[in-house]
Amino acid sequence: MSASTPYGDGIGAAAGRTGPIDHGVTSGTFTLDGETFDVDNNVWVIGDDRECVVLDAPHDVAAILSVVGDRELRAIVCTHAHDDHVRVAPQLRAATGAPIWLHPAERPLWELTHPGLDWDANLEDGQVISIGGIDLRALHTPGHAPGALCFHAAELGVVFTGDTLFAGGPGATGRSFSSKPLIVQSIQERLMVLPEETVVHTGHGDSTTIGAERDHLM
């Protein structure tokens, strides 16, 4: 199936891909503090025709693998550990052999969903993930969650923000392990310093740009 945008069509097969980013959407629920919500999550897969990483593992292993296609999945890279972003990470690991990478400050949230299990490697601020000729630099952006990470691909002019920054402003706070002042500080210090034309690929909903979000921080 041919790709419909420079970033691929999100349907998954490596053959016919025209860019380093593929996208899909999965549907399920998010539960925290005794409340449950229906959510759609973006699945971002970055790499080349041979290898890739996936950002987060929401809801549905088969749907994620349809975006990965026939490539080798090298890692399951987690932006944070809310259950809608890591729920099927262990199953995806079992299906592919790919390790789970997560910031260590996410342990309290991870253990709400996966008590007795662990991830495979810690991610730290400034760490560079190289995949298919692309470098993804981890930016620690606490606020939505204590170990929340964004991933900046400078050569592509793209940042993947998980639930830290959306079209319309910062991610949700007001729940356990979150802080509005901290998320605003993180966005100002780590994301608003990027070029304003940088494309922001989010954990839910539409993409935006850094420039479009400068007035949406409060």
C-alpha positions as a Markdown table, in Angstrom:
| # | Residue | x | y | z |
|---|---|---|---|---|
| 1 | Met | 0.0 | 0.0 | 0.0 |
| 2 | Ser | 1.5 | 3.3 | -1.0 |
| 3 | Ala | 2.0 | 6.1 | 1.6 |
| 4 | Ser | -0.2 | 9.1 | 1.4 |
| 5 | Thr | 2.1 | 11.7 | 3.2 |
| 6 | Pro | 5.8 | 12.2 | 3.6 |
| 7 | Tyr | 5.6 | 10.5 | 6.9 |
| 8 | Gly | 3.8 | 7.3 | 5.7 |
| 9 | Asp | 0.2 | 6.3 | 5.8 |
| 10 | Gly | 0.0 | 4.7 | 9.2 |
| 11 | Ile | -1.1 | 1.3 | 7.8 |
| 12 | Gly | 2.1 | -0.3 | 8.5 |
| 13 | Ala | 3.9 | -2.3 | 5.8 |
| 14 | Ala | 7.5 | -1.2 | 5.3 |
| 15 | Ala | 7.2 | -1.8 | 1.6 |
| 16 | Gly | 6.1 | 1.4 | -0.1 |
| 17 | Arg | 7.0 | 3.7 | 2.8 |
| 18 | Thr | 8.2 | 7.1 | 1.7 |
| 19 | Gly | 9.3 | 8.6 | 5.0 |
| 20 | Pro | 10.8 | 7.8 | 8.4 |
| 21 | Ile | 7.6 | 8.2 | 10.5 |
| 22 | Asp | 4.5 | 6.0 | 10.4 |
| 23 | His | 1.3 | 6.7 | 12.4 |
| 24 | Gly | -1.7 | 4.7 | 13.6 |
| 25 | Val | -4.5 | 5.2 | 16.2 |
| 26 | Thr | -5.7 | 2.7 | 18.8 |
| 27 | Ser | -8.8 | 3.0 | 21.0 |
| 28 | Gly | -9.3 | 2.0 | 24.6 |
| 29 | Thr | -9.5 | 3.5 | 28.1 |
| 30 | Phe | -7.5 | 5.5 | 30.5 |
| 31 | Thr | -7.9 | 4.9 | 34.3 |
| 32 | Leu | -6.4 | 6.8 | 37.2 |
| 33 | Asp | -7.6 | 7.9 | 40.6 |
| 34 | Gly | -10.7 | 5.8 | 40.3 |
| 35 | Glu | -11.9 | 7.3 | 37.1 |
| 36 | Thr | -12.0 | 5.7 | 33.6 |
| 37 | Phe | -12.3 | 7.5 | 30.3 |
| 38 | Asp | -12.5 | 6.4 | 26.7 |
| 39 | Val | -9.5 | 7.5 | 24.7 |
| 40 | Asp | -7.9 | 7.3 | 21.3 |
| 41 | Asn | -4.1 | 7.1 | 21.3 |
| 42 | Asn | -1.6 | 7.9 | 18.6 |
| 43 | Val | 1.0 | 5.3 | 17.8 |
| 44 | Trp | 4.2 | 6.7 | 16.3 |
| 45 | Val | 6.7 | 4.4 | 14.6 |
| 46 | Ile | 10.1 | 5.8 | 13.6 |
| 47 | Gly | 12.8 | 4.1 | 11.5 |
| 48 | Asp | 13.6 | 2.9 | 8.1 |
| 49 | Asp | 12.5 | -0.1 | 6.0 |
| 50 | Arg | 14.5 | -2.5 | 8.1 |
| 51 | Glu | 14.2 | -1.4 | 11.8 |
| 52 | Cys | 12.1 | 0.9 | 13.9 |
| 53 | Val | 11.1 | 1.9 | 17.4 |
| 54 | Val | 7.5 | 2.5 | 18.6 |
| 55 | Leu | 6.6 | 5.3 | 21.0 |
| 56 | Asp | 4.2 | 3.9 | 23.6 |
| 57 | Ala | 2.2 | 0.7 | 23.6 |
| 58 | Pro | -1.5 | 1.6 | 23.9 |
| 59 | His | -4.5 | -0.8 | 23.9 |
| 60 | Asp | -3.9 | -3.2 | 21.1 |
| 61 | Val | -0.8 | -5.3 | 20.1 |
| 62 | Ala | -2.2 | -6.2 | 16.7 |
| 63 | Ala | -2.9 | -2.6 | 15.8 |
| 64 | Ile | 0.6 | -1.6 | 16.8 |
| 65 | Leu | 2.2 | -4.4 | 14.8 |
| 66 | Ser | 0.2 | -3.4 | 11.8 |
| 67 | Val | 2.1 | -0.1 | 11.8 |
| 68 | Val | 5.4 | -1.8 | 12.4 |
| 69 | Gly | 4.9 | -4.1 | 9.5 |
| 70 | Asp | 7.7 | -6.5 | 8.6 |
| 71 | Arg | 10.4 | -4.4 | 10.2 |
| 72 | Glu | 12.5 | -5.4 | 13.3 |
| 73 | Leu | 11.1 | -3.6 | 16.3 |
| 74 | Arg | 14.2 | -2.5 | 18.3 |
| 75 | Ala | 12.5 | -0.9 | 21.3 |
| 76 | Ile | 9.3 | 0.1 | 22.9 |
| 77 | Val | 10.0 | 3.6 | 23.9 |
| 78 | Cys | 7.6 | 5.0 | 26.5 |
| 79 | Thr | 6.8 | 8.7 | 26.9 |
| 80 | His | 5.3 | 8.0 | 30.3 |
| 81 | Ala | 3.6 | 5.2 | 32.2 |
| 82 | His | -0.1 | 6.1 | 32.3 |
| 83 | Asp | -2.0 | 2.9 | 31.6 |
| 84 | Asp | -3.2 | 4.0 | 28.2 |
| 85 | His | 0.4 | 4.4 | 27.0 |
| 86 | Val | 1.9 | 1.2 | 28.5 |
| 87 | Arg | -0.9 | -1.3 | 28.9 |
| 88 | Val | 0.2 | -3.7 | 26.3 |
| 89 | Ala | 3.9 | -3.1 | 26.5 |
| 90 | Pro | 4.7 | -6.5 | 28.1 |
| 91 | Gln | 2.6 | -8.3 | 25.5 |
| 92 | Leu | 4.3 | -6.3 | 22.7 |
| 93 | Arg | 7.7 | -7.3 | 24.2 |
| 94 | Ala | 6.7 | -10.9 | 24.3 |
| 95 | Ala | 5.5 | -10.8 | 20.7 |
| 96 | Thr | 8.6 | -9.1 | 19.3 |
| 97 | Gly | 11.5 | -9.4 | 21.8 |
| 98 | Ala | 11.8 | -5.7 | 21.8 |
| 99 | Pro | 12.9 | -4.2 | 25.2 |
| 100 | Ile | 10.7 | -1.6 | 27.1 |
| 101 | Trp | 12.5 | 1.7 | 27.8 |
| 102 | Leu | 11.1 | 4.1 | 30.4 |
| 103 | His | 12.2 | 6.9 | 32.7 |
| 104 | Pro | 12.8 | 5.6 | 36.2 |
| 105 | Ala | 10.7 | 8.3 | 37.8 |
| 106 | Glu | 7.7 | 6.6 | 36.2 |
| 107 | Arg | 7.9 | 3.6 | 38.5 |
| 108 | Pro | 4.8 | 4.6 | 40.7 |
| 109 | Leu | 2.6 | 4.9 | 37.6 |
| 110 | Trp | 4.0 | 1.8 | 35.9 |
| 111 | Glu | 3.4 | -0.3 | 39.0 |
| 112 | Leu | -0.3 | 0.7 | 39.0 |
| 113 | Thr | -0.7 | -1.2 | 35.7 |
| 114 | His | 2.1 | -3.8 | 35.8 |
| 115 | Pro | 2.8 | -4.8 | 39.5 |
| 116 | Gly | 5.4 | -7.4 | 39.7 |
| 117 | Leu | 6.8 | -6.7 | 36.2 |
| 118 | Asp | 9.6 | -4.4 | 35.1 |
| 119 | Trp | 10.8 | -2.6 | 32.1 |
| 120 | Asp | 14.2 | -3.4 | 30.5 |
| 121 | Ala | 16.2 | -0.2 | 30.4 |
| 122 | Asn | 16.0 | 3.3 | 31.9 |
| 123 | Leu | 15.7 | 6.4 | 29.7 |
| 124 | Glu | 17.4 | 9.6 | 30.9 |
| 125 | Asp | 17.3 | 13.2 | 29.9 |
| 126 | Gly | 19.5 | 13.9 | 26.9 |
| 127 | Gln | 19.8 | 10.2 | 25.9 |
| 128 | Val | 19.9 | 9.7 | 22.1 |
| 129 | Ile | 18.1 | 6.8 | 20.5 |
| 130 | Ser | 19.6 | 6.2 | 17.0 |
| 131 | Ile | 17.3 | 4.2 | 14.7 |
| 132 | Gly | 17.3 | 3.9 | 10.9 |
| 133 | Gly | 19.7 | 6.8 | 10.5 |
| 134 | Ile | 17.5 | 9.1 | 12.8 |
| 135 | Asp | 18.5 | 10.4 | 16.2 |
| 136 | Leu | 15.8 | 10.9 | 18.8 |
| 137 | Arg | 16.9 | 12.9 | 21.8 |
| 138 | Ala | 15.0 | 12.4 | 25.0 |
| 139 | Leu | 13.9 | 15.6 | 26.8 |
| 140 | His | 12.7 | 15.1 | 30.4 |
| 141 | Thr | 9.5 | 17.2 | 30.7 |
| 142 | Pro | 7.9 | 16.4 | 34.0 |
| 143 | Gly | 4.4 | 17.7 | 34.9 |
| 144 | His | 1.9 | 15.5 | 33.3 |
| 145 | Ala | 3.8 | 12.6 | 34.9 |
| 146 | Pro | 7.1 | 12.7 | 36.9 |
| 147 | Gly | 9.2 | 10.9 | 34.3 |
| 148 | Ala | 7.5 | 12.2 | 31.2 |
| 149 | Leu | 9.7 | 12.4 | 28.1 |
| 150 | Cys | 9.5 | 14.1 | 24.8 |
| 151 | Phe | 11.7 | 13.0 | 21.8 |
| 152 | His | 13.2 | 15.5 | 19.4 |
| 153 | Ala | 14.3 | 14.5 | 15.9 |
| 154 | Ala | 16.1 | 17.7 | 14.9 |
| 155 | Glu | 17.0 | 16.6 | 11.4 |
| 156 | Leu | 13.3 | 15.8 | 10.7 |
| 157 | Gly | 12.0 | 19.0 | 12.4 |
| 158 | Val | 9.8 | 17.0 | 14.6 |
| 159 | Val | 9.2 | 16.5 | 18.4 |
| 160 | Phe | 7.1 | 13.7 | 19.8 |
| 161 | Thr | 5.5 | 15.1 | 23.0 |
| 162 | Gly | 3.4 | 12.2 | 24.4 |
| 163 | Asp | 0.9 | 13.9 | 26.8 |
| 164 | Thr | 3.1 | 16.9 | 27.6 |
| 165 | Leu | 2.0 | 19.3 | 24.8 |
| 166 | Phe | -1.1 | 19.1 | 22.6 |
| 167 | Ala | -2.7 | 21.2 | 19.9 |
| 168 | Gly | -4.3 | 23.8 | 22.3 |
| 169 | Gly | -1.9 | 23.6 | 25.2 |
| 170 | Pro | -0.3 | 21.5 | 28.0 |
| 171 | Gly | -1.4 | 18.0 | 28.9 |
| 172 | Ala | -3.8 | 17.4 | 31.8 |
| 173 | Thr | -2.8 | 17.9 | 35.4 |
| 174 | Gly | -4.8 | 17.7 | 38.6 |
| 175 | Arg | -4.4 | 14.0 | 39.0 |
| 176 | Ser | -1.9 | 11.9 | 41.0 |
| 177 | Phe | 1.7 | 12.5 | 40.2 |
| 178 | Ser | 1.0 | 15.6 | 38.1 |
| 179 | Ser | 1.7 | 19.4 | 38.5 |
| 180 | Lys | 0.5 | 22.2 | 36.3 |
| 181 | Pro | 3.3 | 24.7 | 37.3 |
| 182 | Leu | 5.8 | 22.0 | 36.5 |
| 183 | Ile | 4.4 | 21.0 | 33.1 |
| 184 | Val | 4.3 | 24.7 | 32.1 |
| 185 | Gln | 7.9 | 25.1 | 33.2 |
| 186 | Ser | 8.9 | 22.0 | 31.3 |
| 187 | Ile | 7.2 | 23.2 | 28.1 |
| 188 | Gln | 8.7 | 26.6 | 28.3 |
| 189 | Glu | 12.3 | 25.4 | 29.1 |
| 190 | Arg | 12.5 | 22.3 | 26.9 |
| 191 | Leu | 10.0 | 22.7 | 24.1 |
| 192 | Met | 9.5 | 26.4 | 23.4 |
| 193 | Val | 13.2 | 26.7 | 22.8 |
| 194 | Leu | 12.9 | 24.6 | 19.7 |
| 195 | Pro | 12.4 | 26.3 | 16.3 |
| 196 | Glu | 8.8 | 27.5 | 15.9 |
| 197 | Glu | 8.3 | 25.5 | 12.7 |
| 198 | Thr | 9.0 | 22.2 | 14.6 |
| 199 | Val | 6.1 | 19.8 | 14.1 |
| 200 | Val | 4.6 | 18.5 | 17.3 |
| 201 | His | 3.3 | 14.9 | 17.1 |
| 202 | Thr | 1.2 | 14.3 | 20.2 |
| 203 | Gly | 0.0 | 11.3 | 22.2 |
| 204 | His | -3.6 | 12.0 | 21.4 |
| 205 | Gly | -5.3 | 14.0 | 18.7 |
| 206 | Asp | -4.0 | 16.3 | 15.9 |
| 207 | Ser | -0.4 | 17.4 | 15.4 |
| 208 | Thr | 0.6 | 21.0 | 15.7 |
| 209 | Thr | 3.7 | 23.2 | 15.7 |
| 210 | Ile | 5.8 | 24.8 | 18.4 |
| 211 | Gly | 5.0 | 28.2 | 17.0 |
| 212 | Ala | 1.2 | 27.6 | 17.1 |
| 213 | Glu | 1.4 | 26.6 | 20.8 |
| 214 | Arg | 3.4 | 29.6 | 22.2 |
| 215 | Asp | 0.2 | 31.4 | 23.3 |
| 216 | His | -1.5 | 28.3 | 24.8 |
| 217 | Leu | 0.6 | 27.7 | 27.9 |
| 218 | Met | -1.7 | 29.1 | 30.6 |
